[in-house]
């Protein structure tokens, strides 16, 4: 099976996850910026940006499979992206403390020459323990989670703050591996 793809993302976690399932890939980050003012529900929001990112890169690589992805945290009806700064990070984590939120990741697989246009999303619910201000400050100062939706990484020290998850663990890291693999392999013989 030819598993060589282009990942339209600079995310170190997505690179790690694709390597984990033995995919060979090249990283070509897209130039698409998210606009959080657009009015889309969370599944449509992540699918919209995953597809936009994949198509942005696919224009230059029409014969290759290009994969784009977008992850957001949703709490109390609000879409949370990456924190703007330390104060925004503290506010996000304080709001998520002791509560359940949802993580949505949109994934888009594009191959223009084969007319493959496959975009889907995955949702995982995550429940946090009640966090002390000390734990939040320690996490922000030590791990600097400014490149992570919702301002945390479930795979690092913050794992001690997670009470439980309902759904795909890898989706919370930013890439639902099982769902991606099923979709990608369905296109291999086209």
C-alpha positions in Angstrom: 0.0 0.0 0.0 1.4 3.4 -1.0 1.0 5.5 2.2 3.0 8.5 1.1 1.1 11.7 1.8 1.6 15.4 2.3 0.5 16.7 5.7 -0.7 20.3 5.4 0.0 21.0 9.0 3.1 22.1 11.1 1.6 20.4 14.2 4.3 18.3 15.9 1.6 16.1 17.4 0.1 15.3 14.0 3.6 14.5 12.7 4.1 12.2 15.7 0.8 10.4 15.2 1.2 9.8 11.4 4.7 8.4 12.1 3.2 6.2 14.8 1.1 4.3 12.2 4.1 4.0 9.7 3.0 6.5 7.2 5.7 8.2 5.2 4.8 11.9 4.7 6.2 15.3 3.8 5.1 18.3 5.8 3.9 21.3 3.8 2.1 23.7 6.2 -0.9 25.5 4.7 -1.1 29.3 4.7 -4.8 29.3 5.8 -5.6 31.3 9.0 -8.7 30.5 11.0 -11.3 33.2 11.4 -13.2 32.5 14.6 -15.8 35.1 13.7 -17.4 32.9 11.0 -20.7 31.5 12.0 -20.4 27.7 11.8 -21.3 25.0 14.3 -18.2 23.1 15.6 -18.4 20.1 13.2 -18.8 22.4 10.2 -16.1 24.8 11.5 -13.4 22.1 11.8 -14.4 20.5 8.5 -14.3 23.9 6.8 -10.8 24.7 7.9 -9.4 21.1 7.5 -10.6 21.2 3.9 -9.4 24.7 3.3 -5.9 23.8 4.6 -5.7 20.6 2.5 -6.9 22.4 -0.7 -4.5 25.2 -0.1 -1.6 22.8 -0.3 -3.2 20.4 -2.9 -3.1 23.1 -5.5 0.7 22.7 -5.7 0.6 18.9 -5.4 -2.4 17.7 -7.5 -1.2 14.1 -7.9 -0.6 13.5 -4.2 -2.8 12.8 -1.2 -2.9 15.9 0.9 -4.2 15.8 4.5 -5.4 18.9 6.4 -6.7 18.9 9.9 -8.2 21.4 12.4 -8.9 20.9 16.1 -11.0 23.1 18.4 -12.3 22.8 22.0 -15.9 23.6 22.6 -17.2 24.6 26.0 -20.5 26.2 26.9 -21.4 26.7 23.2 -18.1 28.6 22.5 -15.4 27.5 20.2 -11.9 27.8 21.8 -8.9 27.8 19.6 -5.3 28.4 20.8 -4.8 30.9 23.6 -3.7 34.4 22.6 -1.4 34.8 25.6 -0.8 33.7 29.2 -3.9 35.4 30.6 -6.1 33.8 27.9 -4.6 30.4 28.7 -5.3 30.8 32.4 -8.9 31.9 31.6 -9.5 28.9 29.3 -8.2 26.3 31.8 -10.1 28.0 34.7 -13.3 27.7 32.8 -12.7 24.1 31.8 -11.8 23.2 35.4 -14.2 20.6 36.9 -16.3 20.5 33.7 -16.8 18.4 30.5 -16.0 19.9 27.1 -15.9 18.5 23.6 -12.9 18.3 21.3 -13.7 18.3 17.6 -11.1 17.6 14.9 -11.9 17.9 11.2 -9.8 16.0 8.7 -9.7 16.4 5.0 -8.1 14.1 2.4 -7.7 15.6 -1.0 -6.2 14.3 -4.2 -7.2 16.6 -7.1 -6.1 14.4 -10.0 -8.1 11.4 -8.6 -11.0 13.7 -7.7 -10.8 12.5 -4.0 -12.5 15.0 -1.7 -13.1 13.4 1.7 -13.8 15.5 4.7 -15.0 14.3 8.1 -14.8 15.1 11.8 -14.5 13.3 15.1 -15.8 14.4 18.5 -14.5 13.4 22.0 -15.8 14.5 25.3 -13.2 15.3 28.0 -13.8 15.9 31.7 -11.3 17.7 33.8 -10.7 17.4 37.5 -11.2 20.6 39.5 -7.9 22.5 39.0 -6.2 24.7 41.5 -4.8 28.1 40.4 -1.4 26.7 41.4 -1.7 23.7 39.0 -2.9 25.9 36.2 -0.1 28.4 36.7 2.5 25.6 36.9 1.2 24.0 33.7 1.2 27.3 31.7 4.6 28.4 33.0 6.2 24.9 32.5 4.6 23.6 29.3 3.6 26.9 27.5 0.5 25.4 25.8 0.0 28.4 23.5 0.0 26.2 20.4 -2.8 23.9 21.6 -6.6 24.3 21.2 -8.1 24.8 24.7 -4.6 25.5 26.0 -3.7 22.0 27.1 -2.1 18.8 25.8 -3.7 15.5 27.1 -0.4 13.7 26.3 1.8 15.8 28.6 1.8 16.6 32.3 -1.8 17.8 32.0 -2.9 14.2 31.8 -3.0 14.3 35.6 -5.8 16.9 35.4 -8.0 14.8 33.1 -10.7 12.9 35.0 -11.8 10.9 31.9 -12.6 10.9 28.2 -15.4 9.6 26.1 -14.2 8.9 22.6 -11.0 8.8 20.7 -7.9 9.8 22.7 -5.9 10.6 19.6 -8.6 13.0 18.5 -7.9 15.1 21.7 -4.2 15.2 20.5 -5.4 16.6 17.2 -5.7 13.7 14.8 -8.3 10.8 15.1 -6.0 8.0 13.9 -8.5 5.1 13.5 -11.0 7.2 11.6 -8.3 8.7 9.4 -6.9 5.2 8.6 -10.4 3.9 7.6 -11.0 6.8 5.3 -7.5 6.9 3.8 -7.4 3.2 3.0 -10.8 3.4 1.3 -9.2 5.6 -1.3 -6.0 3.6 -2.0 -7.3 1.7 -5.1 -9.0 4.6 -6.7 
